[in-house]
Amino acid sequence: MNLPGRYKLPPGKALKCKMLLYGLKQSAFGWHEMISGWLLEHGFENLDTDGVTFKQESTKLDRTISTILLTIHVDDAIVATNDDKYYQKFMDELGTSFELNASGKLTWFLECKVEQDLVKSTVQMSQEKYFNDVLKRFKMSDANAVHTPCEANQHVQASESSSMEHRDPNVISNYQQAVGSCMFLTVFTRGDCAFAVNQCVRFMANPGPTHIAAIRRVLRYLVGTTSLGLTFTRTSGAHANQLYATADADHAGADDRRSVSRWAVLLN
């Protein structure tokens, strides 16, 4: 930390930050420790499968169970419940300790649009606005669309990286930003781009022309598929909540002869 204005530190002295400030690398951990501590004190349990999702249940006199599920991302949160009164009581308690901004029905979360159809029992998630912002940022909005995120049998290799004397910091920075933007999509709503983006991630420090062409192809694929996303459908009968999984591998990569595995897991 630097002292403000005309103040100067004596030789051999340093400043200590006595509270967490927004933007410090330690702040997210400190905030999570505080909010999770509050939730545990108020009867929530942390799910073993997910460190940021919490659950609270209460059994009524008629033996029905009221449930609240809460998942947090830094200072944003989604709450799901089957009992409005139980939910409102929780929100009132939370409001006594934290400043809240309740947005009502879930429509947007972390650049993702959420559409709920109670009649059809579906939930749709898409990132079309984010897609368009990314394409605009990298001047790819008017690019010709392609039908796949990568070419068939594509294997970008380390030997295609730029030599030390031809490295351009601006090119590397733009490449890293493009790959990072696409990574955000693959872990949220666009798993169909995961393999293509994964190949580009390996060359973040030193991309060559073929690596740049590979990430540009991913962006061109997004040009024609901006409206695609995920749809969750309530199922009933024998197929309700059944888990389906498929897996495949490329049988020895071009660089190190190691196979790359990929899988898809489907639920509802």
C-alpha positions, 0 to 999 in steps of 0.5 A, spaced: 500 500 500 502 507 498 501 512 503 496 518 500 498 525 499 505 528 502 506 522 507 512 518 506 513 511 510 520 511 514 525 507 512 524 499 513 517 500 514 511 498 511 503 499 511 498 493 513 491 493 511 487 492 517 480 490 513 479 487 506 478 491 500 474 490 494 479 488 489 484 485 493 486 477 491 484 475 499 478 479 499 474 473 495 476 468 500 475 473 506 468 474 504 466 467 502 469 465 509 464 471 512 458 469 508 458 461 509 460 462 517 453 466 517 449 461 513 452 455 517 450 459 524 443 460 521 442 452 520 444 451 513 449 446 511 454 446 505 453 441 500 459 436 500 459 436 492 459 444 491 463 449 496 458 455 494 452 451 495 448 451 501 441 447 503 436 448 509 430 444 511 425 445 516 419 440 517 412 443 518 407 440 523 403 437 517 410 433 516 411 437 509 419 439 508 420 447 507 427 447 503 432 453 501 437 452 496 442 457 496 448 458 491 453 464 491 458 467 486 462 472 490 456 477 492 451 474 487 447 469 489 441 465 487 436 462 491 431 456 490 425 454 495 418 451 495 415 455 501 415 463 499 414 464 507 420 460 509 424 464 504 421 471 506 423 469 513 430 467 511 431 474 507 429 478 513 434 474 517 439 475 512 437 483 511 439 484 518 446 482 517 447 484 510 445 490 505 441 486 500 438 487 493 433 482 491 431 482 484 425 477 484 424 472 479 431 470 476 432 472 469 440 474 469 446 471 472 453 472 471 452 475 464 447 469 463 439 470 461 435 465 464 428 464 462 423 459 466 416 457 463 412 454 468 407 451 463 412 447 459 416 446 466 423 448 462 428 453 464 433 455 458 440 459 459 443 462 454 449 468 453 447 471 447 448 478 449 455 476 452 456 472 445 455 479 441 459 483 446 465 478 445 464 478 437 464 486 437 470 487 442 474 482 437 471 485 431 468 479 428 460 480 428 460 480 421 465 474 420 462 468 415 459 463 420 462 456 420 458 450 422 463 447 427 468 450 432 474 446 429 476 443 423 475 435 423 481 432 426 484 439 428 491 438 432 494 445 434 501 443 435 507 447 440 511 447 434 507 452 430 508 457 436 512 463 434 519 464 435 522 468 441 524 474 436 517 474 433 513 474 439 508 480 439 506 482 446 499 485 443 498 479 439 499 475 445 494 479 449 489 479 444 489 472 444 489 471 451 483 475 452 479 471 446 481 465 449 479 467 456 472 470 453 471 463 450 473 459 456 467 463 460 462 460 455 464 453 455 464 452 462 457 455 463 452 454 457 457 452 451 460 445 452 460 444 445 466 449 444 470 446 450 474 441 446 476 447 441 477 452 446 481 447 450 486 446 444 487 454 444 488 454 452 495 450 451 498 456 447 496 462 451 504 464 453 506 464 445 501 463 440 502 462 433 498 463 426 495 457 427 493 458 434 490 464 432 486 462 426 483 456 431 480 461 436 478 465 430 474 459 428 471 458 435 468 466 434 466 464 427 462 458 430 459 463 435 457 468 429 452 463 427 450 460 433 449 465 438 442 463 440 444 456 442 444 455 450 442 449 455 434 447 456 433 443 462 426 440 462 422 436 468 421 429 466 417 424 469 416 417 470 421 412 469 426 417 466 425 422 471 432 424 474 436 419 470 443 420 469 446 419 462 454 419 460 458 418 454 465 419 453 470 418 447 478 419 446 482 422 440 487 416 441 494 419 441 495 426 440 499 429 435 504 433 440 506 428 445 502 422 443 497 422 449 490 421 448 485 427 450 478 424 453 472 428 453 465 426 456 458 429 456 453 428 462 446 429 461 441 430 467 433 432 465 
